[in-house]
Amino acid sequence: VEQFRMAGVAERCLVDDVGTSMESSFAKARSEFQRLGIPLDGHMVSVYTKFGMKAGTFDYISGYVIPDHVSIPSDSQLKVWNTPSSKAFHVAHLGSYEHLGNGWSIANAHVRGQRLKQCRGGTYEVYRTVPPTPQSQLLTDIY
């Protein structure tokens, strides 16, 4: 995977509420990008930074890929996250976001079965196509 940098809104939500929570986070990120005059031409990305198994919560950042030269002011609501070039296990999911859990299940089963070492930097989704693309044609890369 090539290195990339993203900026987005960090949130925590219950696992069952991740879809609606991310919609809200993307709306906040879009608003902040517009306020700061940052173009919204990068892919949409969600990074899962922590999973609270006992509490059933996800900590995540949802936003957009940004070029290295874009600076984010310290008083912004946006949090910057980046990943270096590295080897990564990849699952391409085609279909509704409601079924992304199936892609994650496949990825996790493969990683466990092959005893692959997982990176501690965060797992993430890159949304290659977004609505108004029909749900059956939504392409999401899971890493």
PyMOL commands that set and color helices and strands:
alter all, ss='L'
color gray80, all
select helices_A, chain A and resi 15-36+97-114+135-137
alter helices_A, ss='H'
color red, helices_A
select strands_A, chain A and resi 4-14+44-52+57-66+79-83+91-94+123-127+139-142
alter strands_A, ss='S'
color yellow, strands_A
deselect
rebuild
show_as cartoon
